[in-house]
Amino acid sequence: MLWRFAMRRVASVLACSLAMASAAAFATETRQSQAVLAWSQLPVLPDPIGFAGPFAGVAGDALIVAGGANFPGGRPWDGHRKIWHDRIFALNEPDTEWEQVGKLPRPLAYGVSLTAMDGVVCLGGGDKDRHYADVFMLKWADGRTLNAEHGTMNGRRAESTSTHPSLVIVHSSLPSMPKPAAFFCGALLDQTVYVAGGQEQPDSPTTLKTFWALDLSKKDDQLKWQQLEPWPGRPRMLAAAAVQDGSFFLFSGVDLVAGENGQPKREYLKDAYRFAPGRGWKRIADLPRPAAAAPTPAVALGQSHILLLGGDSGEFAFRLNELKDNHPGFAPGILAYHTITDTWTKMGEMLKELGDDPANDPNAGVWPPVTTVAAWWRGRIVVPTGEIRPGVRTPRVLWAEPTLTTLGFGRLNYAVIVFYVATLVAMGVYFSRREKSTDDYFRGGRRVPWWAAGLSIFGTQLSAITFMAIPAMAYRTDWVYFLGNMMIVAAAPVVVWLYLPFYRRLDVTSAYEYLEKRFNLATRLLGSAAFILFQLGRMGVILYLPALALTAVTGINIYYAIIAMGLLATLYTVLGGIEAVIWTDVLQVVVLLGGALLSLFMIVGGVEGGLGAVISMGAAEGKFHAANLDWNIATTALWVVIVGRFLEQFVSYTSDQTVVQRYLTTADEKQAARSIWTNAVLAIPAAIIFFGLGTALWAFYRTHPHLLNPAGRTDDIFPWFIIQQLPAGVAGLVIAGLFAAAMSSLDSSMNSMATAITTDFYRRLKRTVSDRECLNFARVLTVLLGAAGTGFALYMAVLQSTSMWDQYTKIIGLFGGGLAGLFAAGVLTRRANGAGIIVGFAASAVVLYVVKASGAVHFFLYAGIGIATCVAAGWLASWLLPGAVKSIDGLTIYSVGKEQS
């Protein structure tokens, strides 16, 4: 009585706290969208004119700008010559001044510069006489380590050209490119440099169609350029390159063709291409306009956007003699390409403030530059110097900070969440009155209806991973994982026929009691401990995901969100035991599926042409592709998906206490079987809904690319749509579904871990303990487990883990296969004994570690490999290791109908 009174008081205090937090949120809510980039400026370069075509990047912690070309004497149409430069400037802090720290090997401009781990890789470029194939790296190093850092250049020892008293620039040589080139583009994908196009010599009448790669991870004697198949389009120079989503991108540029007088004439291009290593080139959507000579590499933002900053559209390219100093400059608009929907949209503009006399004093203002570099420094994008109109450079250095777009949640949405939270707490308080014993707390007194137990199994498995990551995966790719989600339908009859009878007829509370009866106590404790350790990690995953979504849509601190959800789920679970868990799961499944289905209708309704348009667009782009017909064991081939996901079901449905515990809450075995079938049947429409959500989201944002959040994460796409597009109140309901997805899994993990620890360790090893002591122990333990799961989620937030769906599946396969193998060996073999099966479990872990490290097998197969290894190795070891003589009547499929003696 004292326990229940104290917990009810805690529930009241928590409810009041949640209401106050919501009220505070009401007072600060906002629905304002922010610009993609917030522009400012760094100190100007110590040159009054500035440079076009500089080499720039980050070496150490310093921003480096080197070389370039300009017209120091005056405008080119007045007969003044272009001059190439070799000075190297460095900026150590944003609020300090630039310093000249050295010189390049020669005056040089219009090459490619890329920031790598060791420094700035400088490739090609030219001067007034010729273009070069040289490749070298600028390293920013402490002068005391100069001798260790020296390399060679063109076969000779590199020498410091630094004028800085304590720091030096070291020139470290790399293999020369296959041909000289300038006005080309490049980007760094992982540790491989890719470069494309350009012009071989200053007087070349044509442009290059070349594509080369240099893997910087190779050792010196293996460091060689690869000449790769070029893109399926025209040759070009002054193109922009980018890297995003594991691919290299090539945008726009100009080609040279013979003009009417026989002289080369520029043709501005707006085609674009994507290169994926191992898969080759693919043409992607054309740019809305040409963007020649845009700062390159273009900016990769978020997980799926590329920002092309300005560029020369060619609109005024053939009016130079007419316009001269009245040239309006280059395009300021930022073009955003989305790699998933293959769409372009304009997202803001570069900084442009022309000043009082732009014709005669252009550098009094700020103009969008071309023929320069875009590089990341101190978490912001730097665009240093560059050409601001033909013949004119700028010494200004632009600095842009990506802005995180946060949308307010709204009073009505918060009210829906508060009401939902209060309902869950009330259910916990209600069921706390019925928890008189551990049988009530762990098995619900066996009074739970089969349909409620089935919905609870479904809700436990249908976590926030399903609610967020499956739509995000289908949005990003296709339906290849869909058939894998159907495998519970195939596995259900096996579970009902082979496994369920043992759990019900042996009258167990913990699934791992079977392992002691079949093998020995050590096997029981091993299985229970493996389950507990896995669930601790799983709780972190399913708490982290919805907190991440809440942060994305409301701006709330992710750590506060994790703590709040962990506290709430712990509260109603510790109060009401398994009955509170199951009945809150029932409510949460209704809210979750209802919210998802409502969202699907709203998304489809937002696409012009409705469902027909979604299907036709998706089919045309392969978004409904559901099977890879090959035999590669390392890919998502059809057989890998089906076999792997089928065997994976036995990890959850035969060895996972969170699921098996539901089998034990119904009145009899027949009703338990119905609960399993209820879950299996529900998996079919649920998979269609969640995969359909992903494809519908893709179609919606393909037709509305301007509504995407370029700085957002792919896994946030569904909650982003919810808060951005759904009406107030409806958005709150769907976000409540997100809470439901997390809590229906979280509460199950806490209660089932408490069940396993109390039953398999506390009660089993302390024989004299009373049932009341066990009940109180389980409640305290639930609180501690909730705190541990919350702590693990906080740790994941610090790590900023991204690919949640794949991560979760890998965990199941890697650590769950051996556990499922213990049960499979017990049920399917007579020979396996306790000592042998423990050897099998250990062998399973070793084999899975080796398989994972090799990378030769897709992670879908980890569970099957773990099960098979545990059973096979355990069976063989049992022939060699003696086991205690004991009766196994009624403990295998060969004697399931017999009573255990």
Secondary structure, DSSP 8 states (H G I E B T S, - for coil): -HHHHHHHHHHHHHHHHHHHHHHHHHHH-------SEEEEEE---SSSS--BS-EEEEETTEEEEE--EE-TTS-GGGT---EE--EEEEESSTTS--EEEEE-SS--BS-EEEE-SSSEEEE--B-SS-B---EEEEEEEEGGGHHHH--EETTEE------SSSEEEEEEEE---SS--BS-EEEEETTEEEEE--BSSTT-SS----EEEEETTS-GGG--EEEE---SS---BS-EEEEETTEEEEEEEEEEEE-TTSSEEEEEEEEEEEEETTTEEEEE---SS--BT--SS-EEETTTEEEEE--B-STTTT-HHHHGGG---S--EEEEEETTTTEEEEEEE---B--S-TTT-GGGSB---BSS--EEETTEEEEES-EEETTEE---EEEEEE--------HHHHHHHHHHHHHHHHHHHHHHTT--SHHHHHHGGG---HHHHHHHHHHHHS-HIIIIIHHHHHHHS-STTHHHHTHHHHHHHHIIIIIHHHHHHTT-SSTTHHHHHHT-HHHHHHHHHHHHHHHHHHHHHHHHHHHHHHHHHH---HHHHHHHHHHHHHHHHHHHHHHHHHHHHHHHHHHHHHHHHHHHHHHHHTSTTHHHHHHHHHHHTTTT---B-S--TTTTBHHHHHHHHHHHHHHHHHH-HHHHHHHTSSSSHHHHHHHHHHHHHHHHHHHHHHHHHHHHHHHHHHH-GGGS-TTS-GGGHHHHHHHHHS-TTHHHHHHHHHHHHHHHHHHHHHHHHHHHIIIIIIIHH-TT--HHHHHHHHHHHHHHHHHHHHHHHHHHHHHT---HHHHHHHHHHHHHHHHHHHHHHHHH-SS--HHHHHHHHHHHHHHHHHHHHHT-S-GGGHHHHHHHHHHHHHHHHHHHS-------TTSSGGGTTS---
